[in-house]
């Protein structure tokens, strides 16, 4: 059995980060992994380019949004 706590893939951060921080990160990251719905064409083709910058690969529009997920 691997000696990791129940923090899913955030276990890679190891010690030094509190469990709460890692739990939060897992929640944020799993949202991030889903494709976001484009506010222009309403299709789930939006990917995060960098913090707050999103690009839709369906209609090609780039727009600003929340740093980690839309809505
Ligand atoms: Zn779009």
PDB file of the backbone (N, CA, C, O) and the ligand in Angstrom, with CONECT records:
HET     ZN  A 101       1
ATOM      1  N   UNK A   1       0.850  -1.220   0.000  1.00  0.00           N
ATOM      2  CA  UNK A   1       0.000   0.000   0.000  1.00  0.00           C
ATOM      3  C   UNK A   1       0.878   1.260   0.000  1.00  0.00           C
ATOM      4  O   UNK A   1       1.787   1.386   0.821  1.00  0.00           O
ATOM      5  N   UNK A   2       0.612   2.160  -0.893  1.00  0.00           N
ATOM      6  CA  UNK A   2       1.372   3.432  -0.880  1.00  0.00           C
ATOM      7  C   UNK A   2       1.008   4.249   0.354  1.00  0.00           C
ATOM      8  O   UNK A   2      -0.148   4.290   0.775  1.00  0.00           O
ATOM      9  N   UNK A   3       2.000   4.882   0.909  1.00  0.00           N
ATOM     10  CA  UNK A   3       1.755   5.635   2.136  1.00  0.00           C
ATOM     11  C   UNK A   3       1.307   7.057   1.825  1.00  0.00           C
ATOM     12  O   UNK A   3       2.040   8.012   2.084  1.00  0.00           O
ATOM     13  N   UNK A   4       0.146   7.197   1.288  1.00  0.00           N
ATOM     14  CA  UNK A   4      -0.401   8.529   1.003  1.00  0.00           C
ATOM     15  C   UNK A   4      -1.697   8.703   1.766  1.00  0.00           C
ATOM     16  O   UNK A   4      -2.412   7.738   2.034  1.00  0.00           O
ATOM     17  N   UNK A   5      -1.982   9.914   2.103  1.00  0.00           N
ATOM     18  CA  UNK A   5      -3.239  10.216   2.785  1.00  0.00           C
ATOM     19  C   UNK A   5      -4.350  10.317   1.754  1.00  0.00           C
ATOM     20  O   UNK A   5      -4.102  10.312   0.548  1.00  0.00           O
ATOM     21  N   UNK A   6      -5.551  10.406   2.235  1.00  0.00           N
ATOM     22  CA  UNK A   6      -6.698  10.463   1.324  1.00  0.00           C
ATOM     23  C   UNK A   6      -6.844  11.850   0.701  1.00  0.00           C
ATOM     24  O   UNK A   6      -7.790  12.579   0.997  1.00  0.00           O
ATOM     25  N   UNK A   7      -5.913  12.196  -0.147  1.00  0.00           N
ATOM     26  CA  UNK A   7      -6.000  13.507  -0.809  1.00  0.00           C
ATOM     27  C   UNK A   7      -5.940  13.349  -2.323  1.00  0.00           C
ATOM     28  O   UNK A   7      -5.643  14.299  -3.047  1.00  0.00           O
ATOM     29  N   UNK A   8      -6.226  12.139  -2.791  1.00  0.00           N
ATOM     30  CA  UNK A   8      -6.217  11.880  -4.245  1.00  0.00           C
ATOM     31  C   UNK A   8      -4.892  12.283  -4.873  1.00  0.00           C
ATOM     32  O   UNK A   8      -3.838  12.081  -4.270  1.00  0.00           O
ATOM     33  N   UNK A   9      -4.929  12.840  -6.056  1.00  0.00           N
ATOM     34  CA  UNK A   9      -3.700  13.146  -6.785  1.00  0.00           C
ATOM     35  C   UNK A   9      -2.921  14.307  -6.194  1.00  0.00           C
ATOM     36  O   UNK A   9      -1.798  14.571  -6.623  1.00  0.00           O
ATOM     37  N   UNK A  10      -3.495  15.017  -5.208  1.00  0.00           N
ATOM     38  CA  UNK A  10      -2.749  16.121  -4.607  1.00  0.00           C
ATOM     39  C   UNK A  10      -1.650  15.595  -3.687  1.00  0.00           C
ATOM     40  O   UNK A  10      -0.876  16.373  -3.131  1.00  0.00           O
ATOM     41  N   UNK A  11      -1.586  14.306  -3.531  1.00  0.00           N
ATOM     42  CA  UNK A  11      -0.569  13.708  -2.682  1.00  0.00           C
ATOM     43  C   UNK A  11       0.841  14.054  -3.129  1.00  0.00           C
ATOM     44  O   UNK A  11       1.782  13.973  -2.340  1.00  0.00           O
ATOM     45  N   UNK A  12       0.991  14.436  -4.382  1.00  0.00           N
ATOM     46  CA  UNK A  12       2.324  14.754  -4.885  1.00  0.00           C
ATOM     47  C   UNK A  12       2.933  15.982  -4.223  1.00  0.00           C
ATOM     48  O   UNK A  12       4.136  16.212  -4.345  1.00  0.00           O
ATOM     49  N   UNK A  13       2.130  16.768  -3.531  1.00  0.00           N
ATOM     50  CA  UNK A  13       2.683  17.946  -2.873  1.00  0.00           C
ATOM     51  C   UNK A  13       3.431  17.578  -1.598  1.00  0.00           C
ATOM     52  O   UNK A  13       4.245  18.350  -1.093  1.00  0.00           O
ATOM     53  N   UNK A  14       3.143  16.402  -1.097  1.00  0.00           N
ATOM     54  CA  UNK A  14       3.833  15.943   0.085  1.00  0.00           C
ATOM     55  C   UNK A  14       3.540  16.795   1.302  1.00  0.00           C
ATOM     56  O   UNK A  14       2.570  17.554   1.329  1.00  0.00           O
ATOM     57  N   UNK A  15       4.386  16.663   2.306  1.00  0.00           N
ATOM     58  CA  UNK A  15       4.184  17.420   3.526  1.00  0.00           C
ATOM     59  C   UNK A  15       4.525  18.883   3.297  1.00  0.00           C
ATOM     60  O   UNK A  15       5.190  19.223   2.319  1.00  0.00           O
ATOM     61  N   UNK A  16       4.083  19.727   4.171  1.00  0.00           N
ATOM     62  CA  UNK A  16       4.375  21.156   4.022  1.00  0.00           C
ATOM     63  C   UNK A  16       3.136  21.920   3.620  1.00  0.00           C
ATOM     64  O   UNK A  16       3.011  23.117   3.880  1.00  0.00           O
ATOM     65  N   UNK A  17       2.225  21.216   2.985  1.00  0.00           N
ATOM     66  CA  UNK A  17       0.946  21.820   2.685  1.00  0.00           C
ATOM     67  C   UNK A  17      -0.069  21.176   3.608  1.00  0.00           C
ATOM     68  O   UNK A  17      -0.056  19.959   3.792  1.00  0.00           O
ATOM     69  N   UNK A  18      -0.921  21.952   4.173  1.00  0.00           N
ATOM     70  CA  UNK A  18      -1.928  21.409   5.080  1.00  0.00           C
ATOM     71  C   UNK A  18      -2.910  20.536   4.321  1.00  0.00           C
ATOM     72  O   UNK A  18      -3.088  20.684   3.112  1.00  0.00           O
ATOM     73  N   UNK A  19      -3.538  19.633   5.037  1.00  0.00           N
ATOM     74  CA  UNK A  19      -4.519  18.757   4.403  1.00  0.00           C
ATOM     75  C   UNK A  19      -5.655  19.569   3.796  1.00  0.00           C
ATOM     76  O   UNK A  19      -6.154  19.240   2.720  1.00  0.00           O
ATOM     77  N   UNK A  20      -6.058  20.616   4.479  1.00  0.00           N
ATOM     78  CA  UNK A  20      -7.149  21.435   3.965  1.00  0.00           C
ATOM     79  C   UNK A  20      -6.778  22.073   2.641  1.00  0.00           C
ATOM     80  O   UNK A  20      -7.587  22.114   1.714  1.00  0.00           O
ATOM     81  N   UNK A  21      -5.555  22.568   2.552  1.00  0.00           N
ATOM     82  CA  UNK A  21      -5.094  23.188   1.316  1.00  0.00           C
ATOM     83  C   UNK A  21      -5.142  22.181   0.185  1.00  0.00           C
ATOM     84  O   UNK A  21      -5.580  22.488  -0.924  1.00  0.00           O
ATOM     85  N   UNK A  22      -4.680  20.961   0.484  1.00  0.00           N
ATOM     86  CA  UNK A  22      -4.655  19.934  -0.560  1.00  0.00           C
ATOM     87  C   UNK A  22      -6.062  19.523  -0.959  1.00  0.00           C
ATOM     88  O   UNK A  22      -6.338  19.288  -2.135  1.00  0.00           O
ATOM     89  N   UNK A  23      -6.950  19.436   0.024  1.00  0.00           N
ATOM     90  CA  UNK A  23      -8.337  19.099  -0.303  1.00  0.00           C
ATOM     91  C   UNK A  23      -8.936  20.141  -1.228  1.00  0.00           C
ATOM     92  O   UNK A  23      -9.613  19.814  -2.203  1.00  0.00           O
ATOM     93  N   UNK A  24      -8.676  21.411  -0.904  1.00  0.00           N
ATOM     94  CA  UNK A  24      -9.184  22.514  -1.725  1.00  0.00           C
ATOM     95  C   UNK A  24      -8.621  22.405  -3.136  1.00  0.00           C
ATOM     96  O   UNK A  24      -9.332  22.600  -4.122  1.00  0.00           O
ATOM     97  N   UNK A  25      -7.353  22.095  -3.210  1.00  0.00           N
ATOM     98  CA  UNK A  25      -6.710  22.011  -4.509  1.00  0.00           C
ATOM     99  C   UNK A  25      -7.343  20.909  -5.345  1.00  0.00           C
ATOM    100  O   UNK A  25      -7.555  21.083  -6.545  1.00  0.00           O
ATOM    101  N   UNK A  26      -7.640  19.795  -4.730  1.00  0.00           N
ATOM    102  CA  UNK A  26      -8.281  18.699  -5.453  1.00  0.00           C
ATOM    103  C   UNK A  26      -9.622  19.144  -5.997  1.00  0.00           C
ATOM    104  O   UNK A  26      -9.964  18.835  -7.139  1.00  0.00           O
ATOM    105  N   UNK A  27     -10.378  19.861  -5.199  1.00  0.00           N
ATOM    106  CA  UNK A  27     -11.688  20.339  -5.640  1.00  0.00           C
ATOM    107  C   UNK A  27     -11.539  21.275  -6.828  1.00  0.00           C
ATOM    108  O   UNK A  27     -12.270  21.159  -7.812  1.00  0.00           O
ATOM    109  N   UNK A  28     -10.598  22.196  -6.737  1.00  0.00           N
ATOM    110  CA  UNK A  28     -10.384  23.163  -7.810  1.00  0.00           C
ATOM    111  C   UNK A  28      -9.891  22.464  -9.062  1.00  0.00           C
ATOM    112  O   UNK A  28     -10.365  22.733 -10.166  1.00  0.00           O
ATOM    113  N   UNK A  29      -8.942  21.570  -8.883  1.00  0.00           N
ATOM    114  CA  UNK A  29      -8.348  20.946 -10.054  1.00  0.00           C
ATOM    115  C   UNK A  29      -9.321  20.020 -10.780  1.00  0.00           C
ATOM    116  O   UNK A  29      -9.301  19.942 -12.008  1.00  0.00           O
ATOM    117  N   UNK A  30     -10.154  19.332 -10.046  1.00  0.00           N
ATOM    118  CA  UNK A  30     -11.092  18.450 -10.729  1.00  0.00           C
ATOM    119  C   UNK A  30     -12.107  19.260 -11.527  1.00  0.00           C
ATOM    120  O   UNK A  30     -12.590  18.805 -12.563  1.00  0.00           O
ATOM    121  N   UNK A  31     -12.431  20.459 -11.049  1.00  0.00           N
ATOM    122  CA  UNK A  31     -13.306  21.346 -11.823  1.00  0.00           C
ATOM    123  C   UNK A  31     -12.591  21.767 -13.096  1.00  0.00           C
ATOM    124  O   UNK A  31     -13.175  21.817 -14.179  1.00  0.00           O
ATOM    125  N   UNK A  32     -11.319  22.065 -12.934  1.00  0.00           N
ATOM    126  CA  UNK A  32     -10.493  22.534 -14.037  1.00  0.00           C
ATOM    127  C   UNK A  32     -10.370  21.492 -15.145  1.00  0.00           C
ATOM    128  O   UNK A  32     -10.293  21.837 -16.324  1.00  0.00           O
ATOM    129  N   UNK A  33     -10.353  20.233 -14.764  1.00  0.00           N
ATOM    130  CA  UNK A  33     -10.152  19.178 -15.744  1.00  0.00           C
ATOM    131  C   UNK A  33     -11.329  19.027 -16.682  1.00  0.00           C
ATOM    132  O   UNK A  33     -11.166  18.616 -17.830  1.00  0.00           O
ATOM    133  N   UNK A  34     -12.510  19.355 -16.200  1.00  0.00           N
ATOM    134  CA  UNK A  34     -13.686  19.288 -17.060  1.00  0.00           C
ATOM    135  C   UNK A  34     -13.607  20.383 -18.102  1.00  0.00           C
ATOM    136  O   UNK A  34     -13.055  21.456 -17.858  1.00  0.00           O
ATOM    137  N   UNK A  35     -14.159  20.102 -19.252  1.00  0.00           N
ATOM    138  CA  UNK A  35     -14.216  21.164 -20.245  1.00  0.00           C
ATOM    139  C   UNK A  35     -15.316  22.127 -19.854  1.00  0.00           C
ATOM    140  O   UNK A  35     -16.409  21.733 -19.446  1.00  0.00           O
ATOM    141  N   UNK A  36     -14.996  23.386 -19.991  1.00  0.00           N
ATOM    142  CA  UNK A  36     -15.946  24.407 -19.598  1.00  0.00           C
ATOM    143  C   UNK A  36     -16.833  24.796 -20.782  1.00  0.00           C
ATOM    144  O   UNK A  36     -16.433  24.686 -21.941  1.00  0.00           O
ATOM    145  N   UNK A  37     -18.025  25.246 -20.469  1.00  0.00           N
ATOM    146  CA  UNK A  37     -18.959  25.660 -21.512  1.00  0.00           C
ATOM    147  C   UNK A  37     -18.593  27.062 -21.993  1.00  0.00           C
ATOM    148  O   UNK A  37     -18.418  27.983 -21.195  1.00  0.00           O
ATOM    149  N   UNK A  38     -18.482  27.202 -23.302  1.00  0.00           N
ATOM    150  CA  UNK A  38     -18.156  28.504 -23.882  1.00  0.00           C
ATOM    151  C   UNK A  38     -19.343  29.442 -23.727  1.00  0.00           C
ATOM    152  O   UNK A  38     -20.490  29.061 -23.964  1.00  0.00           O
ATOM    153  N   UNK A  39     -19.051  30.674 -23.324  1.00  0.00           N
ATOM    154  CA  UNK A  39     -20.133  31.642 -23.140  1.00  0.00           C
ATOM    155  C   UNK A  39     -20.605  32.200 -24.477  1.00  0.00           C
ATOM    156  O   UNK A  39     -21.649  32.850 -24.540  1.00  0.00           O
ATOM    157  N   UNK A  40     -19.860  31.959 -25.533  1.00  0.00           N
ATOM    158  CA  UNK A  40     -20.245  32.477 -26.851  1.00  0.00           C
ATOM    159  C   UNK A  40     -21.031  31.450 -27.661  1.00  0.00           C
ATOM    160  O   UNK A  40     -22.111  31.755 -28.166  1.00  0.00           O
ATOM    161  N   UNK A  41     -20.495  30.232 -27.788  1.00  0.00           N
ATOM    162  CA  UNK A  41     -21.169  29.235 -28.617  1.00  0.00           C
ATOM    163  C   UNK A  41     -21.852  28.153 -27.787  1.00  0.00           C
ATOM    164  O   UNK A  41     -22.494  27.262 -28.343  1.00  0.00           O
ATOM    165  N   UNK A  42     -21.722  28.220 -26.458  1.00  0.00           N
ATOM    166  CA  UNK A  42     -22.387  27.287 -25.532  1.00  0.00           C
ATOM    167  C   UNK A  42     -21.930  25.839 -25.687  1.00  0.00           C
ATOM    168  O   UNK A  42     -22.631  24.919 -25.266  1.00  0.00           O
ATOM    169  N   UNK A  43     -20.777  25.635 -26.280  1.00  0.00           N
ATOM    170  CA  UNK A  43     -20.274  24.276 -26.435  1.00  0.00           C
ATOM    171  C   UNK A  43     -19.169  24.019 -25.404  1.00  0.00           C
ATOM    172  O   UNK A  43     -18.449  24.943 -25.026  1.00  0.00           O
ATOM    173  N   UNK A  44     -19.035  22.786 -24.954  1.00  0.00           N
ATOM    174  CA  UNK A  44     -18.006  22.491 -23.952  1.00  0.00           C
ATOM    175  C   UNK A  44     -16.623  22.329 -24.571  1.00  0.00           C
ATOM    176  O   UNK A  44     -16.075  21.227 -24.598  1.00  0.00           O
ATOM    177  N   UNK A  45     -16.074  23.402 -25.058  1.00  0.00           N
ATOM    178  CA  UNK A  45     -14.762  23.309 -25.707  1.00  0.00           C
ATOM    179  C   UNK A  45     -13.758  24.281 -25.150  1.00  0.00           C
ATOM    180  O   UNK A  45     -12.732  24.549 -25.775  1.00  0.00           O
ATOM    181  N   UNK A  46     -14.045  24.818 -23.966  1.00  0.00           N
ATOM    182  CA  UNK A  46     -13.178  25.862 -23.423  1.00  0.00           C
ATOM    183  C   UNK A  46     -12.095  25.274 -22.541  1.00  0.00           C
ATOM    184  O   UNK A  46     -12.365  24.474 -21.645  1.00  0.00           O
ATOM    185  N   UNK A  47     -10.889  25.678 -22.804  1.00  0.00           N
ATOM    186  CA  UNK A  47      -9.763  25.227 -21.990  1.00  0.00           C
ATOM    187  C   UNK A  47      -9.078  26.439 -21.378  1.00  0.00           C
ATOM    188  O   UNK A  47      -9.077  27.530 -21.947  1.00  0.00           O
ATOM    189  N   UNK A  48      -8.496  26.222 -20.203  1.00  0.00           N
ATOM    190  CA  UNK A  48      -7.784  27.304 -19.535  1.00  0.00           C
ATOM    191  C   UNK A  48      -6.387  27.439 -20.149  1.00  0.00           C
ATOM    192  O   UNK A  48      -5.619  26.477 -20.188  1.00  0.00           O
ATOM    193  N   UNK A  49      -6.075  28.630 -20.618  1.00  0.00           N
ATOM    194  CA  UNK A  49      -4.746  28.866 -21.183  1.00  0.00           C
ATOM    195  C   UNK A  49      -3.759  29.213 -20.074  1.00  0.00           C
ATOM    196  O   UNK A  49      -2.671  28.642 -19.996  1.00  0.00           O
ATOM    197  N   UNK A  50      -4.144  30.140 -19.230  1.00  0.00           N
ATOM    198  CA  UNK A  50      -3.367  30.496 -18.050  1.00  0.00           C
ATOM    199  C   UNK A  50      -4.372  31.063 -17.062  1.00  0.00           C
ATOM    200  O   UNK A  50      -5.563  31.134 -17.363  1.00  0.00           O
ATOM    201  N   UNK A  51      -3.910  31.465 -15.893  1.00  0.00           N
ATOM    202  CA  UNK A  51      -4.842  31.913 -14.855  1.00  0.00           C
ATOM    203  C   UNK A  51      -5.740  33.026 -15.389  1.00  0.00           C
ATOM    204  O   UNK A  51      -5.267  34.115 -15.713  1.00  0.00           O
ATOM    205  N   UNK A  52      -7.023  32.745 -15.476  1.00  0.00           N
ATOM    206  CA  UNK A  52      -7.979  33.766 -15.884  1.00  0.00           C
ATOM    207  C   UNK A  52      -8.156  33.906 -17.386  1.00  0.00           C
ATOM    208  O   UNK A  52      -9.028  34.649 -17.836  1.00  0.00           O
ATOM    209  N   UNK A  53      -7.345  33.207 -18.169  1.00  0.00           N
ATOM    210  CA  UNK A  53      -7.471  33.299 -19.620  1.00  0.00           C
ATOM    211  C   UNK A  53      -7.997  31.974 -20.171  1.00  0.00           C
ATOM    212  O   UNK A  53      -7.407  30.919 -19.935  1.00  0.00           O
ATOM    213  N   UNK A  54      -9.092  32.033 -20.892  1.00  0.00           N
ATOM    214  CA  UNK A  54      -9.748  30.846 -21.408  1.00  0.00           C
ATOM    215  C   UNK A  54      -9.859  30.925 -22.919  1.00  0.00           C
ATOM    216  O   UNK A  54     -10.055  32.002 -23.482  1.00  0.00           O
ATOM    217  N   UNK A  55      -9.733  29.790 -23.566  1.00  0.00           N
ATOM    218  CA  UNK A  55      -9.877  29.786 -25.015  1.00  0.00           C
ATOM    219  C   UNK A  55     -10.824  28.664 -25.427  1.00  0.00           C
ATOM    220  O   UNK A  55     -10.719  27.529 -24.963  1.00  0.00           O
ATOM    221  N   UNK A  56     -11.748  29.020 -26.310  1.00  0.00           N
ATOM    222  CA  UNK A  56     -12.692  28.043 -26.828  1.00  0.00           C
ATOM    223  C   UNK A  56     -12.125  27.468 -28.119  1.00  0.00           C
ATOM    224  O   UNK A  56     -11.773  28.212 -29.034  1.00  0.00           O
ATOM    225  N   UNK A  57     -12.037  26.132 -28.190  1.00  0.00           N
ATOM    226  CA  UNK A  57     -11.509  25.557 -29.424  1.00  0.00           C
ATOM    227  C   UNK A  57     -12.607  25.255 -30.438  1.00  0.00           C
ATOM    228  O   UNK A  57     -12.344  24.693 -31.501  1.00  0.00           O
ATOM    229  N   UNK A  58     -13.832  25.630 -30.105  1.00  0.00           N
ATOM    230  CA  UNK A  58     -14.926  25.469 -31.067  1.00  0.00           C
ATOM    231  C   UNK A  58     -15.082  26.738 -31.904  1.00  0.00           C
ATOM    232  O   UNK A  58     -15.141  26.677 -33.132  1.00  0.00           O
ATOM    233  N   UNK A  59     -15.149  27.886 -31.229  1.00  0.00           N
ATOM    234  CA  UNK A  59     -15.336  29.138 -31.963  1.00  0.00           C
ATOM    235  C   UNK A  59     -14.068  29.984 -31.959  1.00  0.00           C
ATOM    236  O   UNK A  59     -14.019  31.026 -32.613  1.00  0.00           O
ATOM    237  N   UNK A  60     -13.042  29.547 -31.228  1.00  0.00           N
ATOM    238  CA  UNK A  60     -11.749  30.226 -31.282  1.00  0.00           C
ATOM    239  C   UNK A  60     -11.642  31.485 -30.452  1.00  0.00           C
ATOM    240  O   UNK A  60     -10.620  32.170 -30.503  1.00  0.00           O
ATOM    241  N   UNK A  61     -12.671  31.807 -29.690  1.00  0.00           N
ATOM    242  CA  UNK A  61     -12.626  33.036 -28.898  1.00  0.00           C
ATOM    243  C   UNK A  61     -11.795  32.837 -27.628  1.00  0.00           C
ATOM    244  O   UNK A  61     -11.824  31.783 -26.992  1.00  0.00           O
ATOM    245  N   UNK A  62     -11.060  33.885 -27.294  1.00  0.00           N
ATOM    246  CA  UNK A  62     -10.300  33.895 -26.045  1.00  0.00           C
ATOM    247  C   UNK A  62     -10.946  34.928 -25.141  1.00  0.00           C
ATOM    248  O   UNK A  62     -11.284  36.025 -25.585  1.00  0.00           O
ATOM    249  N   UNK A  63     -11.117  34.586 -23.893  1.00  0.00           N
ATOM    250  CA  UNK A  63     -11.744  35.539 -22.992  1.00  0.00           C
ATOM    251  C   UNK A  63     -11.235  35.368 -21.570  1.00  0.00           C
ATOM    252  O   UNK A  63     -10.663  34.340 -21.209  1.00  0.00           O
ATOM    253  N   UNK A  64     -11.458  36.400 -20.783  1.00  0.00           N
ATOM    254  CA  UNK A  64     -11.032  36.383 -19.389  1.00  0.00           C
ATOM    255  C   UNK A  64     -12.137  35.773 -18.545  1.00  0.00           C
ATOM    256  O   UNK A  64     -13.322  35.937 -18.833  1.00  0.00           O
ATOM    257  N   UNK A  65     -11.732  35.073 -17.509  1.00  0.00           N
ATOM    258  CA  UNK A  65     -12.716  34.479 -16.628  1.00  0.00           C
ATOM    259  C   UNK A  65     -12.113  34.291 -15.258  1.00  0.00           C
ATOM    260  O   UNK A  65     -11.073  34.862 -14.932  1.00  0.00           O
ATOM    261  N   UNK A  66     -12.772  33.492 -14.473  1.00  0.00           N
ATOM    262  CA  UNK A  66     -12.244  33.150 -13.171  1.00  0.00           C
ATOM    263  C   UNK A  66     -10.890  32.451 -13.360  1.00  0.00           C
ATOM    264  O   UNK A  66     -10.657  31.810 -14.385  1.00  0.00           O
ATOM    265  N   UNK A  67     -10.021  32.577 -12.387  1.00  0.00           N
ATOM    266  CA  UNK A  67      -8.668  32.039 -12.529  1.00  0.00           C
ATOM    267  C   UNK A  67      -8.654  30.521 -12.705  1.00  0.00           C
ATOM    268  O   UNK A  67      -7.805  29.999 -13.427  1.00  0.00           O
ATOM    269  N   UNK A  68      -9.570  29.809 -12.067  1.00  0.00           N
ATOM    270  CA  UNK A  68      -9.480  28.351 -12.075  1.00  0.00           C
ATOM    271  C   UNK A  68     -10.623  27.629 -12.777  1.00  0.00           C
ATOM    272  O   UNK A  68     -10.459  26.499 -13.238  1.00  0.00           O
ATOM    273  N   UNK A  69     -11.756  28.268 -12.856  1.00  0.00           N
ATOM    274  CA  UNK A  69     -12.875  27.639 -13.561  1.00  0.00           C
ATOM    275  C   UNK A  69     -13.857  28.716 -13.946  1.00  0.00           C
ATOM    276  O   UNK A  69     -13.847  29.806 -13.374  1.00  0.00           O
ATOM    277  N   UNK A  70     -14.703  28.423 -14.907  1.00  0.00           N
ATOM    278  CA  UNK A  70     -15.712  29.383 -15.297  1.00  0.00           C
ATOM    279  C   UNK A  70     -16.910  29.223 -14.390  1.00  0.00           C
ATOM    280  O   UNK A  70     -17.197  28.110 -13.948  1.00  0.00           O
ATOM    281  N   UNK A  71     -17.603  30.278 -14.105  1.00  0.00           N
ATOM    282  CA  UNK A  71     -18.798  30.327 -13.237  1.00  0.00           C
ATOM    283  C   UNK A  71     -18.448  30.056 -11.779  1.00  0.00           C
ATOM    284  O   UNK A  71     -19.330  30.061 -10.921  1.00  0.00           O
TER     285      UNK A  71
HETATM  286 ZN    ZN A 101     -17.011  28.931 -28.249  1.00  0.00          ZN
END
